[in-house]
Amino acid sequence: MTEQPTSRTYDTRTNSAVLASTRFAPYRHLPGIVDVPKRELRMLDRFLAYAEGAGIIDPDPEDFLSFAKEVSSKRALLDLRLAFGKFLPNDSAIRETLQDSIRRQTPRSRRCDCRGHEEIVQARHFEPYRDLPGFDGIPIEELRVFDRFLLFAEAEGIEIPTPDDFLRFSEDTKSTRRLRALETALLRILPDNPAVVLTLRDAIRRKAPPKATPKPRSERPSEFSIPRMELPTAWLETLARLERGEDETAPLAESTLKSMEEVLRAYAGTLTAADWPVALSTTGVRLHDEALRDRGARPATLLTATTRLHQFAVRHGEPADLVEALRLHRKALRRATKGVIKLKEARLEALPDLKRTWMLAEDLLLRSRTASTRALRNRFRNEAFVIAFWTLIPMRLADGRLVWGTDIWRDGDHYRIDVTTQKCEVPLRGRLHKRLTPFFDAVLLQGVDPAYLPEMYDLAVEHGRYLLRDVDGRALAAKYPSSVWRAHMGTGAHISRTRIHSELGRLGPEGVEAALALCAQADFATRKDYQSSRVQEALIERGQEMVDGLFEDVADEILSVF
């Protein structure tokens, strides 16, 4: 006996045809209705037809569940949720009712709370919160989690919750969803409270699964260089010795060693391409110079390459005549660079002046207080600090990952810095200008009410926190300041060092000395041998005062907000 196929009716109408029906007349004008996908729109049409036939005007959870049973689809309510989400606001009653229906249909926990907003807030433990701004705007899902937490805190005798308390509250689930829902509720009524901004976020961070460890970045391939491991073995041994700090001549900074390695790889690449033995020689240097010029290298690039080759030759123990030839070639290239406009000087000309730079920093700080999301507020706060701080204290990036209580200290209404730079081991120590105080306060508070400034400072020092952190509290990369300057100024943060020398240099020898102090530079050669730390601190403070004098044109109304 042959089984007869079951007849099924398929809806093949287009979205336009569905929306043209009279059932959609009340919704056709709503923004977002045209964005409802085809399947979900057809399911919405079926529900409207079902409600019309059953005389349903204000559906309750039972109505939705009956509809799902009627159409024999496990996805019916999920399709309706997506459809309503396209054109109805988050707090619409029908969306909350639908969410309750979905929870009843497939309960995900041992507890299913079906109470409405009015019923929940009548509980006694909500009395301290009912009159707070934003309380009525807490979404129903987050309100239910808030209710559960208040009952938990009352049962456990918790008055001031700790991260461990929040973790115990959510210990029956692996997800951070419950804690994030609680955070959403608390941010509505206590937006600047440390219990939310710090304690709860710490619990969320601890509960979240660890992020996958990023794979080590492979050495960037270069068209003109060879990999490090293909360098001559003797060169590799010398590089390794220098990187360990075993330098009888004069220890080189990490950045200089990195540059030296890159030059050696490029030099070896040139010789390999020319089928010439890879070794330091006057012929090899000539070939490399010609290759760089053919690629359009500027005189400063040739000088840097020769300088690194000369430095390496000295430390590698090359013959004296070769070392001398490299020294003379380096001297000749230095003369050739005179009169050539450096790229950084051209970039300096295109840089906003000090007044506009400072106004940009202040504008970013103001935006950090009003931005719509926590991530944006954190971003603007960090960017404001980077623009302001590097304008007055143009540090090298290697020294810029500042830590509370180690590099930066709070001193009344000022802040102090105490850093020994990595490149020249020159101390950068002294009181920072009061103009920087609002920016330091902002990155210290992290959105918490200013009334908690002393407590936030103590916490930051106790835990050794970095000044610049992402929205989850992780330290930002050392190159972050340059990315900020590049985004707003068109060039990296290194240009701030050139500008401070340019601006203060116009003020004469005193300005030059102050600029050297602000940049933590050891030139003139013998200065650091004869100047005491007190003189250095005085120069740093004087340098900031001199820069302050250049801000006199900034409008008073801009400064008054601080």
Buried (B, 14 or more C-beta within 10 A) or exposed (E): EEEEEEEEEEEEBEBEEBBEEEBBEEBEEEEEBEEBEEEBBBBBBBBBEBBEEEEBEEBEBEBBBBBBEBBEBEEBBBBBBBBBBBBBEEEEEEBBBBBBBBBBBEEEEEEEBEBEBEEBBEEEEBEEBEEEEBBBEBBBBBBBBBBBBBEBBEEEEBEEBEBEBBBBBBEEEEEBEBBBBBBBBBBBBBBBBBBBBBBBBBBBBEBEEEEEEEEEEEEEEEEBBBEBEEBBEEBBEBBEBBBEEEBEEEEBBEEBBEBBBBBBBBBBBBBBEBEBEBBBBEEBBEBBBEBBEEEEBBBBBBBBBBBBBBBBBBBBEBEEEBBEBBBEBBEEBBEEBEEEEEEBEEBBEEBBEBBEBBBBBBBBBBBBEEBEEBEBBBBBBBBBBBBBBBBBBBBBBBBBBBBBBEBBBBEEEBBBBEBEBBBBEBBBBBBBBEBBBBBBBBBBBBBBBEEBBEEBBEBBBEEEBBBBBBBEBEBBEBBBBBBBBBEBBEBBBBBBBBBBBBBBEEBEEEBBBBBBBBBBBBEEEEBBEEBEEEEBBBBBBBBBEBBEEBBEEBEEEBEEEE
